[in-house]
Amino acid sequence: MTLSVSPGRSVDLRVQPVDEVLHRVERSFQVRLDLDTAVRKRRSVGARTDRDTWVRIERRSLDKIGDQGWNGTESAARLDGVEQPAWQGCVVWRDSDESAMWRADETEILPGTPIGTAVLSEDPKLTDTWWQALNASLDTLAAQHTRRIATPDTVTITQALVTESIRTAFPGDFDTTVERWVPAHADLNWANMTAPTFCLFDWEDWGNAPRGLDAAALWGSSLAVPALADRVRHERRRDFASRDGKLMTLFTCSKILGPGEHPEDPRLEPARRTAERIVTDLQTG
């Protein structure tokens, strides 16, 4: 393959050549990819096809593919009442040179434009109709049933992970036990939703997670725009008011304030203030 990376080295598809991967996908789906529309991310590459569909290609190391498999986008196709692009097919293969696999999923074209990067620095000025659609999809998703376990950032979420993440950043005398687990998208950020028509895409990591994970993740992606973060908290206030929602807010804050925190991240102070308030609430509640 054109992609040649030494064992143990991380792969960034924004800079690594993937020509042969793209050619393989074109042959498998019998399409032509429009490279002028290509969106390259660290783990994935996506592009429009000549039959007006979208193909997303992802590379994942074998140690990041658990027992439940690697078919999040495919399995999400059965979710009723959740706004997402219709799934049409896939092709999966093992890398011949490395301990990794490739997966390409073909879906219908998104009904709008992705809102922005994962973390926003400007208010996208979304309509009330958009927020209503977001709420409807998240509420419907949480009412579904699945045996899948969410894998935010490709890591399976467990009680142990929640406790470790929170305790590392916020030591204190409070219970971190999750009470309710519900289906979640598990990668809810501004790069995975469209506007002006709401649609939620990139379902690779969805599955059961503590209630409030999606709301807290979206809030964390909004903290650089205080009014937007406040709107997220208002729209998902029932999640945030729950004990699990408070734990998931701390879980999100731990990623912002943890060992990898960036001193110039504008989210640091609002995350710190919120975390201090929640810790106090959990200790006295």
Secondary structure, DSSP 8 states (H G I E B T S, - for coil): ------TT----TTTS--HHHHHHHHHHHT--EEEEEEEE-SSEEEEEETTSEEEEEEEEEGGG--TT-S-HHHHHTT-TT-----EEEEEEEE-SSSSEEEEEEEEE--SSEE--SSS-SS-----HHHHHHHHHHHHHHHT---S-B--GGGS---HHHHHHHHHHH--SS-------EEEE-S--STTSBEESS--B---TT-EEEETTHHHHHHHHTTTTSHHHHHHHHHHTHHHHHSHHHHHHHHHHHHHHHSTT--TT-TTHHHHHHHHHHHHHHHHH-
